[in-house]
């Protein structure tokens, strides 16, 4: 729907010519690939531009459009100058950022993301239980309570499991900042079901415990990614307690994996190592080499934080050996993100913690090349890590170029962690890049983004 007062972009419509909006969107995506950009352009995006809803494209789209129409200015394309769509300290009125509530559309990829957390629980034939007992009404706090001795069956358990998948999907695309508060509501409701519900089958009870624990980890991760470290620690501990009560080693390994990561990020490397080792003990009987590889990488990160280069290298060696055994049917569903790109990135972070910046940058480059663009948040994260490593290695021009590509994604990704990493890189670049026009351009652009973010 066109926003009230929007002025149609007739110039852009003329450039499309006789092509359909879908055909033109495909041409935009092809042009993006030609210059190494990644844009999720579809017919709906073209419609938003032509309706005037998007007054100015983000930097990635701008570069693609300039590639498609050489010599054209933003005005030639029918857009407002970038300066005119910014207020002092305000976000650009360009491709609108995701709203803070995931009950609204979070991106331009699919209509399915609209109202996604609410609909995750609206399983067929069970809307009363799924929406009321899980407290997902019309956007308010989870006010509905579960009556004592509520019978819990397939519908309720499936709703919890679906919520976990939907939260992970949205996190992969947009990061945790805008999701955390809303995702906490289904978590509280899931634990209410655990406390108040009754099940007739052991398998249903096991799935409900596992689903609630995985939901706690997912919400904990959103807190972690958005800088709410105390909340994250609490949620991971809740998941670990659930795993222990249910005798679920897979959930226990996952909880320890995330707890290790959090400890590393909050400056507690010894705790990070202990949690990773505990996770490996829980994971060994599960038959998943990839899970053991990830936990060994968590251990390596903790040992790097301790300055234990030898211990870090040994853990990295175990991680590579386990990863090399390939995927397994025993690999947990939540590990879909753990591919070669993630392996490279976690190793880059180890070398970075040990102060070997050039080696860290080599691994971070590989990670950015290998990463699936579907994981938008991780792509931004990998580029932020690469920007930092390049800056510390003294490769300021490449660092600035990579930093621009991080900023290109921050219209889509809301992650305090990524913004913090980029700010750290800027701190390093600022005294180094005074004589470089390219570095100054990046620093200026970052300053504008930080003021609006």
Residue, then its C-alpha position, 0 to 999 in steps of 0.5 A: x500500500x502506498x504511504x499517504x503523501x508519497x509522490x510516484x517516481x515516474x522517472x524510475x518507471x520510465x527506466x523500467x520501460x516495457x519490462x514487468x516489475x518482476x523482469x526488471x527486478x531480475x535485471x537488478x539482481x543480475x546487475x548486482x551479481x556483476x559488481x559483487x553486490x547482494x540485493x533481495x530485489x523483487x517485484x514488490x521492491x520495484x513497486x515500492x520505489x515506483x510508488x514513491x514509498x522508497x524516496x532514496x535507495x540504500x547504498x547497495x541498491x544505489x551502486x547497482x542502479x548506477x551500474x545499470x544506468x552509467x552516469x545517472x545521478x540519484x535525481x536522474x533515477x527519480x530519487x531524493x538526494x540522500x541529504x534531504x531524507x535525513x534529519x539531524x540524528x535521524x535514520x535515512x528515509x531510504x529503504x525502511x529499516x525493519x520495525x522493532x516488532x517482529x509482528x510486523x513485516x521485517x523485510x522485503x523478502x517474503x510476505x510470510x514474514x508478516x505477523x510471523x510470530x503470531x502465526x507460528x502458533x496458529x496451527x490448524x484446528x488449535x487456534x484457541x490453545x495456540x494463541x491463548x495459552x501461548x499468550x500471542x494475542x494482538x501484540x500486548x503482553x502475554x496476558x493469557x494464562x494456562x489453566x492448571x492441568x492443561x492437557x498438552x498434545x501434538x498441537x501445543x508441542x508443534x507450536x513451540x517447535x515452529x516458534x523456534x524455527x521462525x525465530x531462527x529464520x528471522x534472526x538469520x536475516x535481521x539480527x536480534x535487536x528488534x526481535x528479543x522483546x517479542x520473542x520473550x513472550x512465547x518463551x514464557x508461555x512455553x514454560x507455563x505449559x511445562x509447569x501447568x500442562x499434563x501429557x499422556x505420552x512420554x515422547x510428547x513430554x520429551x518434545x515439549x521439554x526440548x522445544x522449551x529449552x531450544x526456545x530459551x536458547x533462541x531467545x537467549x541468543x537474541x539477547x546475546x546478539x543485542x547486547x543484553x548479556x545478563x538476560x542471555x546468561x539467564x536464558x542459557x542457564x534456564x535451558x541448561x536446567x531444562x536439559x538436566x531435568x529432562x535428561x536431554x544431552x543434545x539440549x545440554x550440549x547446545x546450552x553449553x555451546x552458547x554459554x561458552x560463546x557468551x563467556x568468550x564475548x563477555x571477557x570470561x575466557x576460562x569459563x568459556x573453555x569450561x563450558x565448551x569442554x562440558x558441551x563436548x562431554x555431553x555431545x560425544x554420545x550423540x554421534x554428530x562430528x559437526x557438533x563436536x567440531x563447533x564445540x571444539x571451536x568454542x574451546x579454541x576461542x576461549x583458549x585464545x582469550x587466555x593467550x594459550x596459543x598451543x591449546x588453541x591450535x590443538x582445539x582448532x586441529x580437533x575442530x578441523x578433523x571432526x568437521x572433515x568427517x562431514x555432515x551426519x543424520x545426527x546433526x542437530x537442526x539448529x546447526x544449519x548455520x555451521x558450514x565452512x564459512x562459519x568454521x573459517x570465521x570462528x578460526x579468524x576470531x581465534x587468531x584475532x584474539x591472539x593478535x595475529x591480524x594478518x592470519x585472522x584476515x585471511x580466514x575472515x576473507x574466506x568466510x565472507x567469500x563462502x557465506x550463503x547470502x541467505x544468512x544476512x546477519x552472519x554475512x554482515x558479522x563476517x564483514x565486520x570481523x574482516x574490517x577489524x582484522x584488516x584495520x589492525x593489520x594496517x590494510x586500511x584501504x581494504x578495511x574501509x571498502x569492507x566496512x562500506x559493505x557492512x554498512x550496506x547491510x545494516x538497513x536489513x540487520x539489527x545487531x548491537x554486536x555487529x555495530x559494536x565490532x564496526x565501531x571498534x574497527x573505526x577506532x583503529x582506522x581513525x588515526x591510521x586513515x587521515x591521509x586516505x580519501x577512501x578511509x575518510x569517506x568510510x569514516x564519515x559514512x559510519x558517523x552518519x550511520x551511528x548517529x541514525x542507529 
